[in-house]
Amino acid sequence: MAVPAKWIEQIERWQNSGLEQSVYCQRENINCKTFTARLSEYRKAQQRAVPDLIPVQVKRPPPLAVSESLVFTHRNGHRLTLPVTVSASWLAELLQCLD
């Protein structure tokens, strides 16, 4: 249910007044229960007005430079160069053997 414009105006005046709700209603000669009900409707309408999803633009990072080979260097200076197509399981076995 849409909140009538007169109630939206009243609610916004109350919010800007800095007064407690009961004091504002008393000063404006408004039924406090009615005001509370309209305020609840107003807040629900405000929540529905907020989108559930926010549009996001995803940018792909630039492609990484792909090396044609894997190079392993041992601390004693030995180097092992393997093609990038080498099987991951074979490489894992090799590294375990070198451990």
Secondary structure, 3 states (H helix, E strand, C coil): CCCCHHHHHHHHHHHHHCCCHHHHHHHHCCCHHHHHHHHHHHHHHHHHHCCCCCCCCCCCCCCCCCCCEEEEECCCCCEEEEECCCCHHHHHHHHHHHC
